[in-house]
Amino acid sequence: MTALQYILSIVILVISVVIIVLVLLQESKQEGLSGAIAGAADSFFGKNKGRTMEAKLAKYTKVFGTIFFVLALISSLLVLFKI
């Protein structure tokens, strides 16, 4: 393994731990029976959904997931082409 592969492996490991923490911090999307009966009513919190901590956690999870995917692809290509 080259130094670049070691560095990528460490970065991928750190990002995977960050993704795990971000997912565990998010709240469940299940609303139960009350959500099925009431429906998705607009409330103050529904209108400001993009500014909540939950929305930020979801955004960061998507960003780190994309970074993880790209780095894993690069790492596998390095191994495949023996760079």
C-alpha positions as CSV (number, residue, x, y, z in Angstrom):
1,M,0.0,0.0,0.0
2,T,1.2,3.5,-0.8
3,A,1.1,6.5,1.5
4,L,-1.9,7.8,-0.4
5,Q,-3.9,4.6,0.2
6,Y,-3.1,4.8,3.9
7,I,-4.2,8.4,4.1
8,L,-7.4,7.6,2.2
9,S,-8.1,4.7,4.5
10,I,-7.7,6.8,7.6
11,V,-9.9,9.6,6.1
12,I,-12.6,7.1,5.1
13,L,-12.5,5.6,8.6
14,V,-13.0,9.0,10.2
15,I,-15.8,10.0,7.9
16,S,-17.6,6.7,8.5
17,V,-17.5,7.4,12.3
18,V,-18.8,10.9,11.6
19,I,-21.7,9.5,9.5
20,I,-22.6,7.0,12.3
21,V,-22.7,9.8,14.9
22,L,-24.8,12.0,12.6
23,V,-27.3,9.2,11.9
24,L,-27.6,8.4,15.6
25,L,-28.2,12.0,16.5
26,Q,-31.2,12.3,14.1
27,E,-34.7,11.8,15.3
28,S,-37.0,9.1,14.0
29,K,-39.3,10.0,11.1
30,Q,-42.1,7.8,12.4
31,E,-45.1,9.8,13.5
32,G,-47.2,6.8,14.6
33,L,-51.0,6.7,14.3
34,S,-51.4,10.4,15.2
35,G,-49.4,11.4,12.2
36,A,-51.4,9.2,9.9
37,I,-54.7,10.6,11.1
38,A,-53.7,14.3,11.3
39,G,-51.7,14.3,8.2
40,A,-48.8,16.7,7.5
41,A,-50.3,19.9,8.8
42,D,-48.3,23.1,8.3
43,S,-47.1,24.5,11.6
44,F,-44.5,27.0,12.6
45,F,-42.0,24.2,12.8
46,G,-42.9,22.8,9.4
47,K,-42.4,26.2,7.8
48,N,-39.0,26.6,9.3
49,K,-37.9,23.1,8.7
50,G,-34.7,24.1,6.9
51,R,-33.4,26.0,9.9
52,T,-33.8,23.4,12.5
53,M,-31.0,21.3,13.9
54,E,-32.7,18.2,12.4
55,A,-32.4,19.7,8.9
56,K,-28.8,20.6,9.5
57,L,-28.0,17.1,10.6
58,A,-29.7,15.7,7.5
59,K,-27.8,18.0,5.3
60,Y,-24.5,17.1,6.9
61,T,-25.3,13.4,6.6
62,K,-25.8,13.8,2.9
63,V,-22.6,15.8,2.5
64,F,-20.5,13.3,4.4
65,G,-22.2,10.4,2.7
66,T,-21.3,11.8,-0.7
67,I,-17.7,12.5,0.4
68,F,-17.5,8.9,1.7
69,F,-18.7,7.5,-1.6
70,V,-16.3,9.5,-3.7
71,L,-13.3,8.6,-1.4
72,A,-14.3,4.9,-1.4
73,L,-14.5,5.0,-5.2
74,I,-11.1,6.7,-5.5
75,S,-9.6,4.2,-3.1
76,S,-10.9,1.2,-5.0
77,L,-9.7,2.7,-8.3
78,L,-6.2,3.2,-6.8
79,V,-6.1,-0.5,-5.8
80,L,-7.5,-1.6,-9.2
81,F,-5.0,0.3,-11.2
82,K,-2.2,-0.2,-8.7
83,I,-1.3,3.4,-8.4
